[in-house]
């Protein structure tokens, strides 16, 4: 079972590397294909937006597929798309291959998270999700620097690296992933989308979007925020980013265990408080290296704990529709990533390079308020009557580790 979880995590590692490594090779792409760096940067935006828009649609369209087949198909599309990216002769072709890669990623990541919950008993689901999503955090710490280094001479080598990672995950899952539950009886698209009428689902998705909007609005411009500490020195900035990557891995690992022990609500609120406080303090922390490193340690710990708690929360709300709900969460996360750059740029324009993280603290407060309102037991009780009237499965409080019922067909 541990091997299967690690293979699922290898797939998310490939997806995470593919998502974020483009930022490190934009200059090479720009020079090779004869486009401006801002135009090359649209490859990142197109990937994120395509992922966000396609994830729930593809989850609904493929809902009748056996989960194992879907995982293998998603990795096949993702791997082939990255091979095509490596071979792309011009910018329009490369742009099209990024949309195709996003489609494969949008199918894979939520399905892998749902499959992880089907491989373990309920009391270990937080740790299972953390293992799978840990592939994304390890991509931040290892995959992106490695991909950037490999592509320093030729960006196409980076694409071949991602292709290789996807192929290894595909072959491993094809060989060892064989024990997922069968699919449920087929239902129509309307029934499949019924959980979207559940206010708790919309509240969870809105929380994910708002928090990652705040997080990314600072992370994308972290070099600007800590420039007084680094003095523009690339080695010092690399040290800050390295700590960020390592803390992301630790946050995912600790978040899974915290959810299993203390419940979703406590993890969400604690993580939000820490992140909001750090955003507000960054104008001062960013003045010195110890302060910058302190920020780089705490915020990823909080952020990735939240990123583990949210899928656990959604899978608990309606286990029979876990893949669809997790795809919505992935969409919200990627929309937050895509919008974070715009929000950060606007904040810098309005507040200046030192004070722009204050805007993230305000957005973080919004995410914390959403989490507090939509995870309180009274909110779950209010929706319980709505669920009984036909808007979803009977509701239960998803803020405790024992809340989830066994994930049935759609997680397997």
Residue pairs with C-beta under 8 A, 6 or more apart in sequence:
1 119
1 120
3 176
4 119
4 173
4 176
4 177
5 116
5 119
5 120
5 128
5 131
5 132
6 131
7 169
7 172
7 173
7 176
7 177
8 71
8 112
8 115
8 116
8 131
8 132
8 135
8 169
8 173
8 177
9 131
9 132
9 133
9 134
9 135
9 138
10 135
10 165
10 168
10 169
10 172
11 71
11 75
11 108
11 109
11 112
11 135
11 166
11 169
11 170
11 173
12 108
12 109
12 112
12 132
12 133
12 134
12 135
12 136
12 139
13 135
13 136
13 138
13 139
13 143
13 165
13 169
14 78
14 135
14 139
14 143
14 162
14 165
14 166
14 169
15 78
15 105
15 108
15 109
15 135
15 136
15 139
16 135
16 136
16 137
16 138
16 139
16 140
16 143
17 139
17 143
17 144
17 146
17 147
17 161
17 162
17 165
18 47
18 78
18 82
18 101
18 105
18 162
19 47
19 48
19 51
19 105
19 139
20 139
20 140
20 143
20 144
21 143
21 144
21 147
21 148
21 151
21 158
21 162
22 29
22 43
22 44
22 47
23 41
23 44
23 144
24 144
24 145
24 147
24 148
24 151
24 158
25 147
25 148
25 151
25 155
25 158
26 37
26 40
26 41
26 43
26 44
27 37
27 40
28 151
28 152
28 154
28 155
29 35
29 40
29 43
29 94
29 155
30 36
30 37
30 39
30 40
32 154
32 155
33 40
33 90
33 91
33 94
34 91
35 91
39 91
40 91
42 95
43 94
43 95
43 98
45 338
45 341
46 95
46 98
46 99
46 102
47 98
47 99
47 101
47 102
47 105
48 102
48 334
48 335
48 337
48 338
49 334
49 335
49 338
50 98
50 99
50 102
50 103
50 106
51 102
51 105
51 106
51 330
51 331
51 334
52 106
52 330
52 331
52 332
52 334
52 335
52 338
53 331
54 102
54 103
54 106
55 106
55 107
55 109
55 110
55 327
55 328
55 330
55 331
55 334
56 324
56 327
56 328
56 331
58 103
58 106
58 107
58 327
59 107
59 110
59 111
59 323
59 324
59 326
59 327
59 328
60 189
60 192
60 193
60 324
62 70
62 73
62 107
63 186
63 187
63 192
63 323
63 324
63 410
64 183
64 186
65 73
65 183
66 180
66 182
66 183
67 111
67 114
67 115
67 118
67 180
67 181
67 183
67 323
67 410
67 411
67 412
68 115
68 173
68 177
68 178
68 180
70 107
70 111
71 108
71 111
71 112
71 115
71 173
71 177
72 170
72 173
72 174
73 107
74 104
74 105
74 107
74 108
74 111
75 104
75 108
75 166
75 169
75 170
75 173
76 104
76 170
77 100
77 101
77 103
77 104
77 107
78 101
78 104
78 105
78 108
78 166
79 104
79 163
79 166
79 167
79 170
80 100
80 104
81 97
81 98
81 100
81 101
81 103
81 104
82 97
82 101
82 159
82 160
82 162
82 163
82 166
83 159
83 160
83 163
84 93
84 97
84 100
85 94
85 97
85 98
85 101
85 159
86 156
86 159
86 160
86 163
87 156
88 94
88 97
106 327
106 330
106 331
109 136
109 330
110 323
110 326
110 327
110 329
110 330
111 323
111 326
112 132
113 129
113 132
113 133
113 311
113 315
113 326
114 315
114 322
114 323
114 326
114 407
114 410
114 411
114 412
115 177
115 180
115 411
115 412
116 125
116 128
116 129
116 131
116 132
117 125
117 128
117 129
117 315
117 322
117 404
117 407
117 411
118 180
118 181
118 407
118 411
118 412
119 128
119 179
119 180
120 127
120 128
122 402
122 404
122 405
122 406
123 260
123 401
123 402
124 260
125 260
125 312
125 315
125 404
125 407
126 255
126 256
126 257
126 258
126 259
126 260
126 308
126 309
126 312
126 401
127 256
127 257
127 260
128 256
129 256
129 308
129 311
129 312
129 315
130 252
130 253
130 255
130 256
130 257
130 259
130 308
131 256
133 252
133 304
133 307
133 308
133 311
134 249
134 252
134 253
136 252
136 307
137 245
137 248
137 249
137 251
137 252
137 300
137 304
138 249
140 244
140 245
140 248
140 249
141 242
141 245
141 246
141 248
141 249
142 245
143 165
144 245
145 242
145 245
146 161
147 158
147 161
147 162
148 158
150 157
150 158
150 161
151 157
151 158
151 161
180 411
180 412
181 407
181 408
181 409
181 411
181 412
182 409
182 412
183 409
183 410
183 412
184 320
184 408
184 409
184 410
192 321
192 324
193 324
194 321
194 391
194 392
195 201
195 317
195 318
195 321
195 324
195 325
195 392
195 393
196 202
196 328
197 386
197 391
197 392
198 317
198 318
198 383
198 386
198 387
198 391
198 392
198 395
199 374
199 379
199 383
199 386
200 317
200 374
200 379
200 380
200 383
200 395
200 398
201 314
201 317
201 318
201 325
201 328
203 370
203 373
203 374
203 375
203 379
204 310
204 313
204 314
204 317
204 329
204 374
205 314
205 328
205 329
205 331
205 332
206 332
206 370
207 268
207 310
207 367
207 370
207 371
207 374
208 310
208 329
208 332
208 333
208 336
209 332
209 333
209 335
209 336
210 336
210 363
210 366
210 367
210 370
211 272
211 275
211 303
211 306
211 336
211 363
211 364
211 367
212 303
212 332
212 333
212 336
212 337
212 340
213 336
213 339
213 340
213 343
213 363
214 275
214 279
214 340
214 360
214 361
214 363
214 364
214 366
214 367
215 275
215 299
215 303
215 336
215 340
215 360
215 364
216 336
216 337
216 339
216 340
216 341
216 343
216 344
217 340
217 341
217 343
217 344
217 347
217 356
217 359
217 360
217 363
218 225
218 279
218 282
218 299
218 344
218 356
218 357
218 360
219 244
219 340
220 340
220 341
220 344
221 344
221 345
221 348
221 356
222 240
222 241
222 244
222 296
223 230
223 237
224 348
224 353
224 356
225 282
225 283
225 286
225 353
225 356
225 357
226 237
226 240
226 286
226 292
226 295
227 286
227 353
228 286
228 287
228 288
228 354
229 236
229 240
229 286
229 287
229 288
229 289
229 291
229 292
230 236
230 237
230 240
230 289
230 292
236 289
239 289
239 293
240 292
240 293
240 296
241 296
243 293
243 296
243 297
244 296
244 299
244 300
245 300
247 296
247 297
247 298
247 299
247 300
247 301
247 304
248 300
248 303
248 304
249 304
250 300
250 301
250 304
251 300
251 301
251 302
251 303
251 304
251 305
251 307
252 304
252 305
252 307
252 308
254 301
254 305
255 267
255 271
255 304
255 305
255 306
255 307
255 308
255 309
256 308
258 266
258 267
258 305
258 309
259 267
259 305
259 308
259 309
259 312
259 401
260 401
261 401
262 401
263 399
263 400
263 401
263 403
264 309
264 310
264 312
264 313
264 316
264 375
264 398
264 399
264 400
265 371
265 375
265 376
265 399
266 399
267 305
267 306
267 308
267 309
268 306
268 309
268 310
268 313
268 368
268 371
268 375
269 368
269 371
269 372
270 302
270 305
271 302
271 303
271 305
271 306
271 309
272 302
272 306
272 364
272 367
272 368
272 371
273 368
274 298
274 299
274 301
274 302
275 299
275 302
275 303
275 306
275 364
276 361
276 364
276 365
276 368
277 361
278 285
278 295
278 298
278 299
278 302
279 299
279 357
279 358
279 360
279 361
279 364
280 357
280 358
280 361
281 295
282 295
282 357
283 354
283 355
283 357
283 358
284 291
285 291
285 292
285 294
285 295
286 292
286 295
286 354
286 357
307 333
310 329
311 326
311 329
312 398
312 404
313 375
313 398
313 399
314 322
314 325
314 326
314 328
314 329
315 322
315 325
315 326
315 404
315 407
315 411
316 396
316 398
316 403
316 404
317 325
317 392
317 395
317 398
318 325
318 392
318 393
319 393
319 404
319 405
319 406
319 407
319 408
319 410
319 411
320 393
320 408
320 409
320 410
321 410
322 407
322 410
322 411
323 410
323 411
324 410
343 359
343 363
344 356
344 360
346 359
347 356
347 357
347 358
347 359
347 360
348 356
350 356
350 359
351 358
351 359
373 379
375 398
375 399
376 399
377 397
377 399
380 395
380 396
380 397
380 398
380 399
381 395
381 397
383 395
384 394
384 395
384 396
386 392
386 395
387 393
387 394
387 395
388 394
396 403
396 405
397 403
398 404
